[in-house]
Amino acid sequence: MNVTMKDIARRVGVSVVTVSRALNDKPDIDANTKQRILDTARQLNYWPNILARRLRAKTTRTIGIVIPDMRDPVFAEILFGCSKTARDRGYQVIVSMLFKRGYDVDEELEAIQTLIGKRVDGLLLQPEHEDRRYIEALNNCPVPYVLMNRKPEGLACSFVTHDHRKGACCAARHLLQRGRKRLLFLVRFPTTSSVLARIEGVKRAMAEYGSRAVEAEFEACGDTLTEAYAKARSILERESRPDAILAWEDIMALGVCRAVLDAGLEIPGDVAVVGYNDIELAAFNSPPLTTVRQKISEIGEQAAGVLLDTLEGSTNGAERILIEPELIVRRTT
């Protein structure tokens, strides 16, 4: 049974108003009475109804986060960044994780509706779908929101994202400069604005190179180590196999590396491999993985900062932040 201020008042022999003044550290209360009330509250394990107070103040000081499978180290890093900034500024987070494979727009919309029903002050979102229904839902969202790692068309909103186009262009350019002629880009699905931006980046690098002697292919693949391994094994069995594979993310790249080695080929002699994100495992791969550093936790930190600035009225209009990529060259290229 929950202990109330009435229970404390009855035990101490004072009014509920006096108990409220003591618990809220108000002036004009006898010091000895205040101490007796505080001691009694501790003895009875009294928990103040913080939610009720915040609802009266029309704020809960909580933000909702919808994020894909947190078993992926990238999403876990983004969540860490969001949570750290929120905590440092006195907010709590409620996380809704997506579970369905390939992700489902209905699941995403349901997660958003559930968090709004819990009266969060704002939302941090990394959309896995950018179709008409999702865009319309966000355009009618009753609370402020900030997008992470995405900047879809049709939304005039704040976002914090990595420069996916530039990052993919740098990776492809690096492979071309190393003399690679047949590039394969394993992209994840579904096709989000980030996927399209990276495809454009690879195409830009190919256009800059300007030689008909080089070619690039794009193939969709599940974003797990196992799926990337299976896809790479089948690709490497082709008569005209690629001499360089750029993976959507490092986890996929690690699967590609294992597939290359299991096919009896050498890295980077026969096939160069480039990942994306620079997760901790990338440097410990054998051989260490060349990758594009995305500054993952910074995306979460800055997105949470933009949202909290909006909630606290210290920013005007949409904030649009693009974080620069960095190519990390190791021994797979």
C-alpha positions in Angstrom: 0.0 0.0 0.0 1.4 3.4 -0.9 2.2 5.8 2.0 0.6 9.2 1.6 1.2 12.6 3.3 -2.0 11.9 5.3 -0.3 8.8 6.9 2.8 10.9 7.8 0.6 13.7 9.2 -1.4 11.2 11.3 1.9 9.7 12.7 3.5 13.0 13.5 0.3 14.7 14.7 0.3 17.7 12.3 -1.7 18.8 9.3 -1.2 17.6 5.8 -0.3 21.2 4.8 2.5 21.1 7.3 3.8 17.8 6.0 3.7 19.2 2.4 5.7 22.3 3.5 8.3 20.1 5.2 8.7 17.7 2.2 8.9 20.6 -0.3 11.5 22.5 1.9 9.2 25.5 2.4 10.0 28.2 4.9 8.0 29.2 8.0 8.0 25.7 9.6 9.6 24.8 12.9 12.9 23.1 12.4 12.2 20.3 15.0 8.8 19.6 13.4 10.3 19.6 9.9 12.9 17.1 11.0 10.3 14.8 12.7 8.3 14.8 9.5 11.3 14.0 7.3 12.4 11.2 9.7 8.9 9.7 9.7 8.7 9.9 5.9 11.9 7.9 5.7 10.7 5.4 8.3 7.4 4.8 6.3 9.3 4.6 3.0 7.3 7.5 1.6 7.8 8.1 -2.2 6.6 11.5 -3.4 4.3 11.4 -6.4 6.7 13.1 -8.8 4.6 12.3 -11.8 1.5 14.0 -10.4 3.6 17.1 -9.6 5.0 17.2 -13.1 1.6 16.7 -14.7 0.3 19.7 -12.8 3.3 21.6 -14.1 2.4 20.4 -17.6 5.8 18.6 -17.9 7.0 15.1 -17.0 10.7 15.8 -17.7 10.8 12.6 -19.7 11.7 12.1 -23.3 10.7 9.0 -25.4 13.2 7.3 -27.7 12.2 4.9 -30.5 15.2 2.9 -31.7 15.8 -0.3 -33.6 17.3 -3.5 -32.1 19.7 -2.4 -29.4 21.8 -5.6 -29.9 23.3 -3.6 -32.8 26.2 -1.7 -31.2 25.5 1.4 -33.3 22.0 1.8 -31.9 23.3 1.1 -28.4 25.9 3.9 -28.8 23.2 6.3 -30.1 21.0 5.5 -27.1 24.0 6.0 -24.7 24.6 9.4 -26.1 20.9 10.4 -25.8 20.6 9.1 -22.3 23.7 10.8 -21.1 22.7 14.2 -22.3 19.1 13.7 -20.9 20.4 12.7 -17.5 22.9 15.5 -17.3 20.1 18.0 -17.9 17.7 16.4 -15.4 15.5 14.4 -17.8 14.7 10.7 -17.8 14.2 8.6 -20.9 11.7 5.9 -21.9 12.9 3.6 -24.6 10.8 1.7 -27.1 12.8 -0.8 -29.1 11.7 -2.2 -32.4 11.7 -6.0 -32.6 10.3 -7.1 -36.0 12.9 -8.2 -38.5 13.1 -5.7 -41.4 11.2 -3.4 -39.1 7.6 -2.6 -39.6 6.0 0.9 -40.0 3.0 -0.1 -37.9 5.3 -1.1 -35.1 7.1 2.2 -35.3 3.9 4.2 -35.3 2.5 2.2 -32.4 5.7 2.8 -30.4 5.4 6.6 -31.0 1.7 6.6 -30.0 2.5 4.6 -26.8 5.2 7.0 -25.7 2.9 10.0 -26.4 0.3 8.2 -24.3 2.9 8.1 -21.4 3.0 11.9 -21.6 6.6 12.3 -22.7 7.6 15.9 -23.3 9.3 15.1 -26.6 10.6 12.3 -28.9 14.0 11.2 -30.4 13.5 9.0 -33.4 15.5 7.1 -35.9 13.0 6.2 -38.6 13.3 2.9 -40.3 10.5 3.8 -42.7 10.0 7.0 -44.5 6.8 6.3 -46.4 3.8 8.5 -46.7 2.0 7.2 -43.6 5.1 7.8 -41.4 5.7 11.3 -42.7 2.0 12.2 -42.2 2.1 10.9 -38.7 5.1 13.0 -37.8 3.6 16.0 -39.4 0.7 15.7 -37.0 2.8 14.8 -34.0 1.5 16.6 -30.9 5.0 16.8 -29.2 8.4 18.1 -30.4 10.7 15.6 -32.0 14.2 15.3 -33.4 15.4 12.8 -36.0 18.6 11.0 -35.5 20.8 9.8 -38.4 18.0 10.6 -40.9 16.8 13.6 -42.9 13.8 12.4 -45.0 12.0 14.5 -47.5 8.7 16.0 -46.5 9.5 16.9 -42.9 10.5 20.4 -41.8 12.0 19.3 -38.6 15.2 19.2 -36.5 17.6 16.5 -37.2 21.2 15.5 -36.3 22.8 13.1 -38.8 26.1 11.9 -40.1 27.1 13.1 -43.7 26.3 9.7 -45.2 26.9 10.9 -48.8 30.4 12.2 -48.0 31.3 9.2 -45.9 30.4 6.7 -48.6 32.2 8.8 -51.2 35.4 8.9 -49.2 35.3 5.1 -48.8 34.7 4.4 -52.5 37.3 7.0 -53.5 39.8 5.3 -51.2 39.2 1.9 -52.9 39.5 3.4 -56.4 42.8 5.1 -55.4 44.1 1.7 -54.2 43.5 0.4 -57.7 40.3 -1.5 -57.2 38.2 -2.0 -60.4 35.1 -3.9 -59.4 33.3 -2.4 -56.3 30.4 -4.0 -54.6 28.3 -2.0 -52.0 26.3 -4.2 -49.7 23.5 -1.9 -48.5 20.9 -2.6 -45.8 17.2 -2.6 -46.2 14.7 -1.0 -45.9 15.7 1.9 -48.1 15.9 5.0 -45.9 17.3 8.5 -46.7 20.6 7.3 -45.3 20.8 4.4 -47.6 20.1 6.6 -50.6 22.6 9.1 -49.5 25.4 6.5 -49.3 24.5 5.1 -52.7 24.7 8.6 -54.1 28.1 9.0 -52.4 29.5 5.9 -54.1 28.2 7.0 -57.5 29.8 10.4 -56.9 33.2 8.8 -56.3 32.8 6.7 -59.5 31.9 9.8 -61.5 34.9 11.7 -60.1 37.1 8.8 -61.1 35.8 9.0 -64.7 37.1 5.7 -66.0 35.0 3.1 -67.9 37.4 0.5 -66.7 35.8 0.5 -63.2 32.4 -0.5 -62.1 30.2 -0.5 -59.0 27.3 -2.8 -58.1 24.8 -2.4 -55.3 23.1 -5.3 -53.5 20.6 -5.3 -50.6 21.5 -7.5 -47.6 20.3 -8.0 -44.1 22.3 -6.0 -41.6 23.5 -9.0 -39.5 26.9 -10.7 -39.5 25.3 -14.0 -40.6 23.3 -12.5 -43.4 26.4 -10.6 -44.7 28.5 -13.7 -44.5 26.0 -15.7 -46.6 25.5 -13.0 -49.1 29.3 -12.5 -49.5 30.0 -16.2 -50.0 27.4 -16.4 -52.8 28.9 -13.2 -54.4 32.5 -14.6 -54.2 31.4 -17.7 -56.1 30.6 -15.6 -59.2 32.8 -15.9 -62.3 33.5 -12.1 -62.1 33.8 -11.5 -58.4 34.4 -8.0 -56.9 37.8 -7.0 -55.8 36.5 -4.7 -53.2 33.4 -4.8 -50.9 32.0 -1.8 -49.1 29.6 -2.9 -46.3 26.8 -0.8 -44.9 28.2 -1.2 -41.4 31.1 -2.8 -39.6 29.1 -5.9 -38.3 28.3 -6.7 -41.9 31.9 -6.1 -42.9 33.1 -8.6 -40.3 30.9 -11.2 -41.9 32.3 -10.3 -45.3 35.8 -10.7 -44.1 35.1 -14.2 -42.7 33.5 -15.1 -46.1 36.5 -13.9 -48.0 38.9 -15.9 -45.9 36.6 -19.0 -45.9 36.6 -18.8 -49.7 40.4 -19.2 -49.7 41.0 -15.6 -50.7 43.3 -13.0 -49.2 42.4 -9.6 -47.6 43.3 -7.2 -49.1 45.2 -8.9 -51.8 42.2 -10.5 -53.5 39.4 -8.6 -52.0 39.6 -5.3 -50.1 36.9 -4.7 -47.4 35.6 -1.4 -46.0 33.1 -1.1 -43.1 31.2 1.8 -41.7 30.8 3.2 -38.2 34.1 2.3 -36.6 32.6 0.2 -33.7 35.1 -1.0 -31.1 35.4 -4.5 -32.8 36.6 -3.0 -36.1 40.1 -2.4 -34.8 40.3 -5.9 -33.3 39.3 -7.7 -36.4 41.9 -9.9 -38.1 43.0 -8.0 -40.2 42.0 -4.7 -38.6 39.1 -3.2 -40.5 39.3 -0.1 -42.7 36.1 1.9 -42.0 34.3 5.2 -41.9 34.0 6.7 -38.4 30.5 8.0 -37.8 30.9 9.5 -34.3 27.9 7.5 -33.2 27.3 8.6 -29.6 27.8 12.3 -30.6 24.7 11.9 -32.8 22.6 10.9 -29.8 24.2 13.5 -27.5 23.5 16.4 -30.0 20.0 15.2 -30.9 19.0 15.0 -27.2 20.5 18.5 -26.7 18.5 19.9 -29.6 15.3 18.4 -28.3 15.9 19.7 -24.8 16.7 23.1 -26.0 13.4 23.1 -27.9 11.5 22.0 -24.9 13.1 24.7 -22.7 12.5 27.4 -25.3 16.1 28.2 -26.0 16.0 27.6 -29.7 13.9 29.0 -32.5 13.0 27.0 -35.6 14.4 23.7 -36.9 18.0 22.8 -36.0 19.8 20.8 -38.7 23.2 19.4 -37.8 25.4 17.4 -40.1 28.4 15.6 -38.5 31.5 15.1 -40.6 32.7 11.5 -41.3 36.3 10.4 -41.0 38.0 7.6 -43.0 40.0 5.2 -40.8 42.5 3.3 -42.9 43.6 -0.1 -41.5 44.8 -3.4 -43.0 41.7 -4.6 -45.0 42.5 -2.2 -47.9 
